[in-house]
Amino acid sequence: MSTPPPSPRAAAGHDIAWGIIGLIVICVVIEAGLLLGDYNLISYPRLRQTTYEYAGFWPGLLGAWTPNYTAQPYTMFLSYAFLHSGPVHLLVNMITLYSLGRIVQLRVGTTGFFLLYGAAVLGGGLGFGLLAETTRPMVGASGGLFGLAGGVLAWNYVDRFSAAQRLWPVARAAAGLLALNLVMWWLMDGLLAWQTHLGGFLAGWIAALLVDPRSRADESPPPPS
């Protein structure tokens, strides 16, 4: 996946990705607490299960299921992205979050990053709620991560189209994401939340064009006269 060049206005003052680091810290702290419960190092029975019950994404809550609290059918559209199924899941997602998040932040700044990531998380939940046929909860930041990837690809598409460059690298990267999902779906015996990935990707693509619709080619200095 090619990386769109950062704009000076977005990169200035953002050498340290405090917003991204903050998200990572929150996710790490939550998973650390759940691990303490898993190993009975804190006296809270069923901590992980209870946390999933209250903060995971449950498609049934969009239907006839009774929520644990009134706002749960709404809060779960965000809360699921802060939970993970274990340390390996967390590690992979947090490395990806920092890597893609920095690309997005350098292009549109911290506010733009949060707008894009938030839209992708919401889109991921919507995709899972509409397409998944399961009674299992969904957790993980992957909806937001695929949204970041979708945003980067959207900018690459706009930049290449505006500069009359070949669009094949964008199509190749999109095909690579599709292939990755197919392989992961097979390795995980069909338990992959591909619906979340799809919803996040589409939401991220759209949000990226709303946050920064201009091509970087439009911001390049004019040629000398």
Buried (B, 14 or more C-beta within 10 A) or exposed (E): BBEBBBBEEBBEEBEEBEBBEEBBEEBBEBBEBBBEBEEEEEEBEEBBEBBBEBBBBBBBBBEEEEBEEEEBBEBBBBBBBBBBBEEEBBEBBBEBBBEBBBBBBBBBBBEBBBBBBBBBBBBBBBBBBEBBEBEBBBBBBBBBBBBBBBBBBBBBBBBBEEEEEEEEBBEEBBEEBBEEBEEBBEEEEEEBBBBBBBBBBBBBBBBBBEBBEEBBBEEEEEEEE
